[in-house]
Amino acid sequence: MEKLTPKPSSASRTTITELMIPSYANFGGKIHGGILLSMMDKVAYACATKHSRAYCVTVSVDTVDFLQPVEVGELVSLHASINYVGRSSMVIGIKVIAENVKQGHVKHTNTSYFTMVAKNEEGKTITVPPLVLENKEEVRRFVEAIKRKELNSSHNEEMEKAKSALSLEKALDELEGQRCEVRMG
């Protein structure tokens, strides 16, 4: 196996900027979340591919909280950088900024984390270059990605335990005081 040369995050940093047009809007006049997710997926792919020099697929999306709506006519910029590198996976941090160019108003609409995996032509995972951490911010992001991965793993294990331990009687108890009605025959 060839030794891969470590690469800095700056080598794959990617920004995509696009004007939000009326066909991207929902009935309330705001940009569809799905449009923004698609754009985030594109910028994550571009960033991951630059780092790995390989075809990459999205394996998970962590934390997509829409903090503020995006309006028709705003310029949306998606800033992506590699925050973490595993053997074949990369966590891409994406910061989404919307700008009303007429008013000069800029707002942060969300930050998300996409995990991408590099693949070869046969669809098998491949090893990606290690990441060179060049400053305190990059060290913090790398460590945060490790912690997020650990927390997600622990959360998934707890959820599996809770699901396997749930009986109908316990489920009905859990529903007490919730905004639902149980109408089983």
C-alpha positions in Angstrom: 0.0 0.0 0.0 1.4 3.4 -1.0 2.1 6.0 1.7 -0.3 8.9 1.3 1.0 12.4 1.8 -0.9 14.4 4.5 -2.8 17.4 3.2 -3.9 20.6 5.0 -7.5 21.5 5.2 -6.7 24.6 3.2 -6.0 22.5 0.1 -9.6 21.3 -0.1 -11.5 24.2 1.3 -14.4 24.9 -1.0 -17.0 27.6 -1.3 -20.1 27.5 -3.5 -22.2 30.6 -3.9 -25.6 30.7 -5.6 -28.4 33.2 -6.1 -31.7 32.0 -4.6 -34.4 32.2 -7.3 -38.2 32.0 -7.0 -38.4 28.4 -8.2 -36.4 27.4 -5.1 -39.1 28.8 -2.8 -41.9 27.1 -0.9 -45.4 28.4 -0.6 -44.3 30.7 2.3 -41.8 32.4 0.0 -38.8 30.9 1.8 -36.1 28.7 0.2 -36.9 25.0 0.6 -34.7 23.2 3.1 -34.3 20.4 0.5 -32.6 22.9 -1.9 -30.2 23.9 0.8 -29.5 20.3 1.7 -28.8 19.5 -1.9 -26.4 22.4 -2.1 -24.7 21.3 1.1 -24.3 17.8 -0.3 -22.6 19.2 -3.5 -20.1 21.4 -1.5 -19.3 18.4 0.8 -18.7 16.2 -2.2 -16.4 18.8 -3.9 -14.4 19.3 -0.6 -14.1 15.6 0.1 -13.1 14.8 -3.5 -10.4 17.5 -3.5 -8.9 16.0 -0.4 -9.1 12.3 -1.4 -8.8 12.7 -5.2 -11.5 10.0 -5.4 -15.2 9.5 -5.9 -17.0 10.2 -2.5 -20.4 9.3 -1.2 -22.4 10.8 1.7 -22.8 8.3 4.5 -24.4 10.6 7.2 -25.5 14.1 7.8 -25.2 15.4 11.4 -26.9 18.5 12.8 -29.0 20.3 10.2 -30.7 23.0 12.2 -32.1 25.9 10.1 -31.4 28.9 12.3 -32.9 31.5 10.0 -34.9 31.4 6.8 -33.3 32.1 3.4 -35.2 34.5 1.2 -35.5 34.6 -2.6 -32.9 37.1 -4.0 -30.3 36.3 -1.4 -26.9 35.0 -2.3 -26.2 31.8 -0.4 -22.5 30.8 0.2 -21.6 27.4 1.5 -18.2 27.2 3.1 -16.8 23.7 3.4 -13.7 22.3 5.0 -12.3 19.0 6.2 -12.7 18.8 9.9 -11.7 15.2 10.5 -10.2 12.3 8.6 -10.5 8.6 9.4 -9.2 5.7 7.2 -11.7 6.2 4.4 -14.0 8.8 5.9 -13.9 12.5 6.1 -16.1 14.9 8.2 -16.9 18.0 6.2 -18.0 21.1 8.2 -20.3 23.3 6.2 -21.2 26.9 7.2 -24.1 28.4 5.3 -24.3 32.2 5.0 -27.1 34.1 3.3 -26.5 37.7 2.1 -29.1 40.3 1.1 -26.8 42.2 -1.3 -29.1 45.2 -1.7 -29.2 45.9 2.1 -25.7 44.5 2.8 -27.2 42.2 5.5 -25.4 38.9 6.1 -26.8 36.1 8.3 -25.5 32.7 9.4 -28.4 30.2 8.5 -26.8 26.9 9.6 -23.8 24.8 10.2 -23.8 21.1 9.3 -21.5 18.1 9.3 -21.4 15.6 6.4 -19.5 12.4 6.7 -18.2 11.4 3.3 -16.4 8.1 2.3 -13.9 7.8 -0.5 -14.4 4.9 -3.0 -12.6 3.4 -5.9 -14.0 2.5 -9.4 -15.2 -0.9 -8.0 -17.1 0.8 -5.2 -14.7 -0.3 -2.4 -13.6 2.1 0.2 -10.1 3.5 -0.1 -7.7 5.1 2.3 -7.6 8.9 2.2 -4.7 11.2 3.0 -4.1 12.2 6.7 -5.0 15.7 7.6 -2.4 18.4 8.5 -3.7 20.6 11.3 -2.3 24.0 10.9 -3.8 26.1 13.7 -5.8 25.9 17.0 -9.1 26.2 15.2 -8.4 23.1 13.0 -7.2 21.1 16.1 -10.5 22.1 17.9 -12.6 21.0 14.9 -10.8 17.7 14.6 -11.3 16.9 18.3 -14.9 18.1 18.2 -15.5 15.6 15.3 -14.0 12.8 17.4 -16.3 13.8 20.3 -19.4 14.0 18.0 -18.6 10.6 16.6 -18.3 9.1 20.2 -21.6 10.8 21.3 -23.4 9.6 18.2 -22.2 6.1 18.7 -23.2 6.1 22.4 -26.6 7.6 21.5 -27.3 4.9 18.9 -26.4 2.2 21.4 -28.7 3.7 24.0 -31.5 4.0 21.4 -31.1 0.3 20.4 -31.3 -0.7 24.1 -34.4 1.5 24.6 -36.1 0.0 21.6 -35.4 -3.6 22.5 -36.7 -3.0 26.1 -39.9 -1.3 25.0 -43.1 -3.3 25.5 -46.6 -2.2 24.6 -47.3 -1.5 28.3 -44.2 0.7 28.7 -45.0 2.4 25.4 -48.5 3.3 26.6 -47.0 4.6 29.8 -44.6 6.8 27.8 -47.5 8.2 25.8 -49.2 9.5 29.0 -49.5 13.3 28.7 -48.4 13.4 25.1 -50.5 15.0 22.3 -51.8 11.8 20.8 -54.7 9.4 21.2 -54.3 5.6 21.1 -57.2 3.9 19.3 -56.3 0.3 19.0 -59.1 -2.4 18.4 
